[in-house]
Amino acid sequence: MQGGTPQRVGRYEILGRLASGGMAEVLLGRLQGPHGFERPVVIKRILPHLAVESGVVEMFLDEARLIANLRHPNLIHVLELGREGDDLFIAMEFLEGESVAGLSRRLAAHDELLDFDLAAHVIAEACAGLHAAHEATSTDGRRLEIVHRDISPENLFITYGGAVHVIDFGIATTKDRISRTEAGRVRGKFGYLSPEQLRSKPLDRRVDIFAIGVTLLELAAGRRVYRRPSHAETMMAILEDPTPRLSEFRSGSPEELDAICARAMQKSPHDRFQTASSMRKDLLSFVRKRTDADLTESLAALMRRLFADRVAEKAELLRRVGQGVPVESLPPAEVDLEVDPYAATMLDPRELATTKLAQAVSVTGKAPRGAGRLLWPVLGVAGAIATGFVAVHLWSAPVVAPVDGSSTPVPLAATESAPEPALPSPSATQRTSADVALPGDAGPRPGAAVGRAAATKPARPASGRPGATPAPPPTVW
């Protein structure tokens, strides 16, 4: 067991530490009962040296009271809020699976993109849990007016059985919350903060709609939407740049899904979906028009294929927990941290250059001044790149990864003009093309162009800070 980890917290035997943050740590525990009963649980405990600070305790109690009121299949379930001596802790259900951020990293490691139907399904399920939180009431029937404030790929969790959960309500706000955010202080992950959060305006459930819209676009596109070199530039992009479109990042994107992403990410909250339920309704309508497949089972099959190593590790751990065998070590809470899931694909440079000019003409009705002078050098560089690009294309053709257990990949269509068929068993689509950024571009815009080959992606740090890695999800493993 790691140094400093307690042997027991309350009635739970502690098996090891899953994660540790600035104010709390997350532990894997075992609840033992009569007649050999054993149950794994997750314990979130205030760090001992902070247990005497009233502000930290208030925030912790706020989170415990909030999630204790939530009962929904797509939300994490609380078993107990307890105190023993100086230990203040929350016991929660144990979930076997990975965060959406972890899924994105593993897809990138396999050079795959998630099927559009599965991306829509994941977010539709998350919307169901989010709507339940938004509509939650106290025991006397009063609306709690919960706002999560930290929806992101790290805080959406997918089990190996294909269930989707919204997790970590640690910075959520409610009408009855004891602790308050200081004026001018913004909480949440910068790439998912709504314009009104950045402007310190009053918040309601629609900030979560914005964040889950960003998450949907990223999951479908396979790259970050608001990645910029600094927090200040990220904030300005959210506040000032036009609303991103899925079609700008991945070619062949369905118009209906593109429109759903765009509506969720509107800068004015009045122009977004007004509830997570209405967004879920549109996502389900989109999926039903495309496939009759059981997407929960398709998602489960994808998770089991991509994380076969993790499934086996955790099955062995649970076997030990169930038999009362000592557990010497735990698998890491997150894997593939060295992989950047968003160092993703984009259009061929020639296609991108002509697309930029076409967009400018479509907006103004004429080519921008100097466009001819600018376009030819760009096309010259693109032509040089294309010389090697064609060789790569001839060497390796993109494929669709199957989920039916077969090992034979299915070739993609050779052109982009053919309509995209509805896959009977949606899975993950092969990534294509390489990162390219033109002068003046806000960032690479992947196209996943069908018929183009995957190229080696440059390694990037897992976050904007050199050598930094994303924090593991705080309540799951």
Summary of the structure (lengths in Angstrom):
residues: 477
radius of gyration: 23.5
end to end distance: 16.9
largest distance: 81.3
contacts: 1530
relative contact order: 0.14
helix: 39%
strand: 15%
